[in-house]
Amino acid sequence: MISLIGADLEAYVTAHTTRESELFARLRAETQADLASPQMQVGPVEGAFLRLLVALHRPQTILEIGTYSGYSALAMASALPPGGQLITCDIDPVATAVATRYFAAAGLADRITLRLAPALDTIRQLAAEGRRIDLVFIDADKSGYVDYWDAVLPLMPVGGLIVADNTLWSGKVLDPQDASDHAIVRFNAHVGADPRVEHVLLSVRDGIMLARKLRD
């Protein structure tokens, strides 16, 4: 999904955000040139936002639902505190092969574990292992957002953060037509009705829902 603001203002925002490194720029260029649906990739502004959020929150364990070519995973993993780990889930072997290559090139392969399986299966496995998840980034199939939310929140401590991408969905939340439109509307309402969190819907790029767990 593209930014909701005009191209000139988007360029201004990008120019006044910490610049992406050469490796991130290469990953973005390769994704756009070689992979299907390159609009799914997190852009440099959202990547900078995610990195700063991790640096401020200092989670020990991050769960990412939706790896694609790895830009967001790299952004978050680069800010992990010592001993921190990022687990990223996807089912696309082609895009994640690119991601894995860049994880190694960035020297972050030891901080990132890719689980090539349906995300709900991975979440169930993490629950069975008794794992605690401090921060979750949801950026996958929109029809699954509510299920992902319900599955991960019990694994999170009070103070844990959930970040969900594409929550304005190119403005289609105002006039939903297809299944994905309605799924995002349903997710935003679901978050708003959940008494366990406080939340804010941000108009960064295509919309980011940021929620903090208050209680079990």
FIDO-612874 format. One record per residue (C-alpha): x, y, z; residue in three letters. Coordinates in nm, 3 decimals, always signed. Layout:
BEGIN
c1,c2,c3,rest
X,Y,Z,Ala
...
***
This chain:
BEGIN
c1,c2,c3,rest
+0.000,+0.000,+0.000,Met
+0.113,+0.352,-0.076,Ile
+0.132,+0.659,+0.144,Ser
-0.192,+0.844,+0.206,Leu
-0.022,+1.182,+0.163,Ile
+0.081,+1.338,-0.167,Gly
+0.413,+1.265,-0.334,Ala
+0.565,+1.605,-0.253,Asp
+0.479,+1.583,+0.116,Leu
+0.592,+1.220,+0.126,Glu
+0.928,+1.330,-0.016,Ala
+0.950,+1.603,+0.249,Tyr
+0.877,+1.351,+0.527,Val
+1.139,+1.113,+0.392,Thr
+1.396,+1.391,+0.364,Ala
+1.341,+1.480,+0.731,His
+1.368,+1.122,+0.857,Thr
+1.694,+0.943,+0.939,Thr
+1.822,+0.818,+0.606,Arg
+1.818,+0.447,+0.534,Glu
+2.156,+0.279,+0.500,Ser
+2.297,+0.162,+0.167,Glu
+2.206,-0.199,+0.248,Leu
+1.843,-0.107,+0.314,Phe
+1.833,+0.091,-0.009,Ala
+1.968,-0.211,-0.199,Arg
+1.706,-0.436,-0.042,Leu
+1.429,-0.194,-0.134,Arg
+1.556,-0.166,-0.492,Ala
+1.588,-0.544,-0.535,Glu
+1.240,-0.599,-0.395,Thr
+1.090,-0.348,-0.635,Gln
+1.277,-0.494,-0.931,Ala
+1.247,-0.867,-0.871,Asp
+0.958,-0.959,-0.640,Leu
+0.585,-0.971,-0.687,Ala
+0.375,-0.712,-0.501,Ser
+0.664,-0.480,-0.402,Pro
+0.412,-0.238,-0.250,Gln
+0.396,-0.478,+0.046,Met
+0.745,-0.372,+0.153,Gln
+0.779,-0.134,+0.445,Val
+0.919,+0.201,+0.327,Gly
+1.210,+0.396,+0.476,Pro
+0.991,+0.618,+0.696,Val
+0.803,+0.329,+0.852,Glu
+1.128,+0.136,+0.884,Gly
+1.281,+0.426,+1.075,Ala
+0.969,+0.442,+1.294,Phe
+0.991,+0.072,+1.377,Leu
+1.361,+0.093,+1.455,Arg
+1.308,+0.388,+1.687,Leu
+1.015,+0.214,+1.857,Leu
+1.233,-0.090,+1.932,Val
+1.518,+0.131,+2.055,Ala
+1.279,+0.305,+2.296,Leu
+1.086,-0.003,+2.412,His
+1.391,-0.236,+2.433,Arg
+1.204,-0.565,+2.385,Pro
+1.387,-0.891,+2.440,Gln
+1.165,-1.083,+2.198,Thr
+0.988,-0.949,+1.889,Ile
+0.740,-1.146,+1.682,Leu
+0.686,-1.031,+1.325,Glu
+0.388,-1.169,+1.135,Ile
+0.467,-1.122,+0.768,Gly
+0.835,-1.117,+0.665,Thr
+0.813,-1.050,+0.291,Tyr
+1.165,-0.946,+0.182,Ser
+1.285,-0.857,+0.530,Gly
+1.303,-0.476,+0.542,Tyr
+1.097,-0.438,+0.860,Ser
+1.268,-0.732,+1.031,Ala
+1.608,-0.577,+0.961,Leu
+1.492,-0.238,+1.085,Ala
+1.367,-0.380,+1.415,Met
+1.648,-0.631,+1.470,Ala
+1.910,-0.360,+1.421,Ser
+1.779,-0.186,+1.736,Ala
+1.740,-0.491,+1.961,Leu
+1.917,-0.476,+2.299,Pro
+2.192,-0.729,+2.376,Pro
+2.051,-1.081,+2.374,Gly
+1.734,-0.972,+2.197,Gly
+1.573,-1.195,+1.936,Gln
+1.328,-1.143,+1.650,Leu
+1.109,-1.428,+1.525,Ile
+0.957,-1.361,+1.185,Thr
+0.681,-1.568,+1.019,Cys
+0.590,-1.608,+0.655,Asp
+0.481,-1.872,+0.404,Ile
+0.652,-1.733,+0.092,Asp
+0.982,-1.912,+0.022,Pro
+1.076,-1.678,-0.263,Val
+1.052,-1.346,-0.080,Ala
+1.196,-1.486,+0.242,Thr
+1.499,-1.620,+0.053,Ala
+1.580,-1.258,-0.027,Val
+1.519,-1.165,+0.337,Ala
+1.752,-1.437,+0.465,Thr
+2.029,-1.320,+0.235,Arg
+2.002,-0.965,+0.364,Tyr
+1.983,-1.077,+0.728,Phe
+2.325,-1.234,+0.675,Ala
+2.461,-0.935,+0.483,Ala
+2.360,-0.705,+0.769,Ala
+2.530,-0.927,+1.027,Gly
+2.197,-0.984,+1.200,Leu
+2.131,-1.350,+1.116,Ala
+2.203,-1.448,+1.477,Asp
+1.926,-1.219,+1.602,Arg
+1.658,-1.324,+1.353,Ile
+1.480,-1.660,+1.330,Thr
+1.262,-1.721,+1.025,Leu
+0.974,-1.965,+1.068,Arg
+0.836,-2.062,+0.728,Leu
+0.492,-2.173,+0.837,Ala
+0.145,-2.026,+0.893,Pro
+0.173,-1.760,+1.163,Ala
-0.099,-1.906,+1.384,Leu
+0.091,-2.236,+1.392,Asp
+0.405,-2.050,+1.499,Thr
+0.215,-1.858,+1.766,Ile
+0.070,-2.183,+1.903,Arg
+0.420,-2.331,+1.913,Gln
+0.555,-2.026,+2.097,Leu
+0.270,-2.055,+2.348,Ala
+0.350,-2.424,+2.402,Ala
+0.713,-2.328,+2.464,Glu
+0.605,-2.075,+2.725,Gly
+0.761,-1.789,+2.530,Arg
+0.698,-1.425,+2.621,Arg
+0.663,-1.177,+2.335,Ile
+0.740,-0.814,+2.415,Asp
+0.658,-0.657,+2.078,Leu
+0.451,-0.782,+1.785,Val
+0.445,-0.638,+1.434,Phe
+0.150,-0.755,+1.223,Ile
+0.184,-0.705,+0.849,Asp
+0.035,-1.006,+0.673,Ala
-0.299,-1.120,+0.528,Asp
-0.563,-0.872,+0.640,Lys
-0.826,-1.141,+0.695,Ser
-0.607,-1.284,+0.971,Gly
-0.546,-0.967,+1.172,Tyr
-0.815,-1.028,+1.436,Val
-0.703,-1.389,+1.484,Asp
-0.338,-1.283,+1.515,Tyr
-0.433,-1.019,+1.772,Trp
-0.632,-1.265,+1.982,Asp
-0.354,-1.525,+1.963,Ala
-0.058,-1.304,+2.054,Val
-0.201,-1.079,+2.324,Leu
-0.208,-1.353,+2.593,Pro
+0.163,-1.417,+2.529,Leu
+0.255,-1.056,+2.604,Met
+0.341,-0.897,+2.937,Pro
+0.173,-0.583,+3.062,Val
+0.347,-0.301,+2.877,Gly
+0.398,-0.508,+2.561,Gly
+0.339,-0.339,+2.227,Leu
+0.146,-0.449,+1.920,Ile
+0.205,-0.264,+1.595,Val
-0.027,-0.339,+1.302,Ala
+0.040,-0.209,+0.951,Asp
-0.202,-0.097,+0.677,Asn
-0.477,+0.000,+0.919,Thr
-0.604,+0.284,+0.701,Leu
-0.584,+0.064,+0.390,Trp
-0.549,+0.343,+0.133,Ser
-0.848,+0.517,+0.290,Gly
-1.079,+0.226,+0.211,Lys
-1.173,+0.199,+0.579,Val
-1.412,+0.490,+0.514,Leu
-1.600,+0.304,+0.240,Asp
-1.517,-0.067,+0.262,Pro
-1.606,-0.273,-0.042,Gln
-1.412,-0.600,-0.061,Asp
-1.315,-0.860,+0.197,Ala
-0.979,-0.703,+0.284,Ser
-1.141,-0.361,+0.335,Asp
-1.393,-0.509,+0.576,His
-1.121,-0.711,+0.753,Ala
-0.926,-0.396,+0.838,Ile
-1.241,-0.216,+0.954,Val
-1.323,-0.517,+1.171,Arg
-0.970,-0.525,+1.314,Phe
-0.968,-0.157,+1.405,Asn
-1.303,-0.194,+1.579,Ala
-1.180,-0.508,+1.757,His
-0.879,-0.323,+1.896,Val
-1.096,-0.031,+2.000,Gly
-1.328,-0.262,+2.195,Ala
-1.048,-0.452,+2.374,Asp
-1.024,-0.331,+2.736,Pro
-0.678,-0.487,+2.776,Arg
-0.503,-0.218,+2.572,Val
-0.465,+0.151,+2.508,Glu
-0.414,+0.239,+2.144,His
-0.363,+0.508,+1.883,Val
-0.425,+0.489,+1.508,Leu
-0.141,+0.671,+1.333,Leu
-0.150,+0.808,+0.979,Ser
+0.205,+0.696,+0.901,Val
+0.227,+0.570,+0.540,Arg
-0.082,+0.345,+0.505,Asp
-0.183,+0.363,+0.871,Gly
-0.032,+0.204,+1.182,Ile
-0.227,+0.084,+1.483,Met
-0.008,+0.109,+1.792,Leu
-0.139,-0.060,+2.106,Ala
+0.007,-0.109,+2.455,Arg
-0.113,-0.388,+2.681,Lys
-0.253,-0.259,+3.010,Leu
-0.382,-0.574,+3.176,Arg
-0.431,-0.947,+3.122,Asp
***
